[in-house]
Amino acid sequence: MGNGPLLVLAGDVMTGRGVDQILPRPGSPRLHEEYVVDARSYVDLAERANGPIPKPVAPAWPWGDALAVMEAAGPGVRLMNLETSVTRSDELAPGKAVRYRMNPDNIDCLAEAQVDVWALANNHVLDHGVPGLLETLACMHAAHLSTAGAGTDGPEAWRPAVVGPEGARVVVASVAHVSSGVPSGWAADTGLPGVALLPDLSEVTAESLVDRMLRAGAPGDLLVVSVHWGGNWGYHVPREHRRFAHRLVDAGVHVVHGHSSHHPRPLEVYRGRLVLYGCGDLVNDYEGIRGYEGFRDDLRLLHLVRLAPVTGELRDLSMVVLQARQMRLWYADRADAAWLASTLDGVCRRLGTSLTLTQDSTITLGAGA
């Protein structure tokens, strides 16, 4: 991919519920969903769809071939959205149809991916109440896993993470929007634990967020906004989301890292900067769940983003296509990669961006993108 800073980006990592049950130290399988009361039911669905899972699996199992992809990419900053609480708390956030939690004793699973920043501003990190959030933060930090987007109060939740070596440092802000299903009561405030919840998608909010990032970093740092927004399914990008992404870039952001949808959504290059509107899920327990097969949510992406030194403009983008089977990530075959490339190219062209499938079955920007 050439020289320049490398970012390795992925969307939602959901290691709770069924995934937690196949790991070495599963927590309580009890669920409070309308139709499913035992997390092991999701394991059963996955096994019916794709065969037996050799449980208990090693902590690295859910990552599968993604670990080899990241290793081969070389040194860079890895950023993903952790969409689960890491807790034993039995407190239930009211009004939630689905809640995720992973046993803290399975924290090694997260450590395996060597992610530099875990974005926590999302609609599941408080599924088990404030006690669940506080335990999540304590477990993550005890395991030396850096987080952004949630905290014991407003200042901590809004504080960007600063990672990377001198000369290639990255400032990461993790924020959420109510369009992803985050309850307004989850907003962190003075003395109130919670997430960094955007008050709106205005120009003032964009500039305020970037100003906070600039004060946390230093001249020459790269700025990445990781934003949890939008619905679970569909390719439409709301006009206000696109406008906000452009406002962030206009204010100085180099990459907008969007997530929330269960499958990849469109991307665009605006003023030379990469905007990912929805990276899709990377790790979850959705195998065997019926109803949205047309979106092929079994296909997952790792985004390898190479930026130009100094300017932070997009130099190269390579998206590696993986497939979830047996709650593990495997390299997708060429036919599946071609389907995803064609589908995303069709929806990206509406935003002035084209995609193509390379000889090695990765997806990259098309000519003139």
Helices and strands as residue ranges (DSSP letters): E 6-13, H 18-22, H 40-50, G 61-63, H 66-73, E 77-82, E 85-86, E 101-102, G 104-106, H 108-111, E 117-119, H 129-142, E 147-148, E 150-151, H 154-158, E 161-163, E 170-176, G 178-180, G 184-186, E 194-195, H 203-216, E 222-228, H 239-251, E 255-259, E 267-270, E 273-276, E 281-283, G 293-295, E 299-307, E 314-325, E 328-331, H 334-348, G 349-351, E 355-357, E 362-365
